[in-house]
Amino acid sequence: MTKLQPKDWIMGISPYVPGKAASDDGRPVIKLSANENPLGTSPKVRDAFMAAAADLAIYPDPGAGPLRKAIACQHGLDPARVIYGTGSDELLHLAASAYAGPGDEVLYVRYGFSVYDIAARRVGATPVIAPDKDYATDVDALLACVTDKTRVVYLANPNNPTGTFSTREEIARLHAGLPENVLFVLDQAYAEYLDAEEDDLGLELARSASNVFITRTFSKIYGLAAERIGWGYAAPEVIDALHRIRAPFNVTTAGQAAASAAIGDNAWVTASRAHNRKWREWLAAEVEALGNHGLKAVPSHANFLLVLFEGALTAQAAFNGLMDAGYAARWLPGQGLPNALRITIGTEAQMRDVARLLREMTEMNG
Ligand SMILES: *Cc1c(COP(=O)(O)O)cnc(C)c1O
């Protein structure tokens, strides 16, 4: 008898580990583990979401027409080249599905976003991991890993979980070094947290290049994580391929309505960016002040801070201490970071509390 068996590459996948929302004994905790917007969702966006309840019996707009138009208008893009997904997660998976398979290589950096590994393995491709440079992306190391089997390169900029950022010069150099038959997926989940002059010009690159796919999300600065909406931009041929394999009604009606309202809500984005910058810099300074206890902050351009624990207080002990006090941070031993915690930038009160707890824990550990 032959047993029912998944493909062996499927069993090679380590399941995605979501950020904790409760302690192990079931107490609800404040989530600083999933990079959600501490300011929540804009009232305008909430209103648009609620209004969509009138159409619950009807399938969503399969072409997401108004949403594509709103995105294109905000960023000066061609709406025909905007694609949408059930979170940008779906789009990241579509990229590997369309361009890679068994025998092919999918490349990304060490300490890259964990979905890239799943996306590569899911289609039977071989993940290839380029070394980092002080937790940041090393363009030369990435390019050195490109072979004639490479089909997709994923890069998050800013990167998660490190928060590190590659300049527009580095992004251009990476793209210029890639063969034309390699799809460069530039994951800009945190792009809205950058100042305008920091922009890595990925969308500009995707306008003219045949092999660049930009992905964005409504889950982070727009405060719409619950609705699962992402969007992407690429050359018409890439968009055509991706549409063939996406789920037919992959973005809900309420989600489309909410996202259409969110994309034009510049005041919300500006306020969220300013809040994030202020408290990220503040928390980074607090962490640096504990440098004599072995704490260090990796310079972040996103809405979280990766804190390294290289002294008596370990990342695991700090994780447990924060959890006991009611805060879930992200400890990432499974991603090769047993010595680090990723902490989402929360409200002022939360950040002051977290900094106080870190200080107290370091003092107790001597
Ligand atoms: C959060 C995040 C996403 C967004 O995922 P969604 O599916 O859109 O919620 C994508 N890429 C990175 C690097 C992220 O951190």
PDBQT file of the ligand as one rigid body, heavy atoms in Angstrom, charges set to zero:
ROOT
HETATM    1  C1  LIG A 401       4.324  42.780   7.455  1.00  0.00    +0.000 C 
HETATM    2  C2  LIG A 401       5.093  42.477   6.236  1.00  0.00    +0.000 A 
HETATM    3  C3  LIG A 401       4.446  42.233   5.037  1.00  0.00    +0.000 A 
HETATM    4  C4  LIG A 401       2.968  42.416   4.937  1.00  0.00    +0.000 C 
HETATM    5  O1  LIG A 401       2.237  41.298   4.959  1.00  0.00    +0.000 OA
HETATM    6  P1  LIG A 401       0.686  41.390   4.622  1.00  0.00    +0.000 P 
HETATM    7  O2  LIG A 401       0.419  40.053   4.079  1.00  0.00    +0.000 OA
HETATM    8  O3  LIG A 401       0.494  42.460   3.612  1.00  0.00    +0.000 OA
HETATM    9  O4  LIG A 401      -0.015  41.680   5.907  1.00  0.00    +0.000 OA
HETATM   10  C5  LIG A 401       5.196  41.961   3.915  1.00  0.00    +0.000 A 
HETATM   11  N1  LIG A 401       6.534  41.958   3.962  1.00  0.00    +0.000 NA
HETATM   12  C6  LIG A 401       7.189  42.229   5.098  1.00  0.00    +0.000 A 
HETATM   13  C7  LIG A 401       8.661  42.281   5.091  1.00  0.00    +0.000 C 
HETATM   14  C8  LIG A 401       6.479  42.467   6.272  1.00  0.00    +0.000 A 
HETATM   15  O5  LIG A 401       7.137  42.698   7.405  1.00  0.00    +0.000 OA
ENDROOT
TORSDOF 0
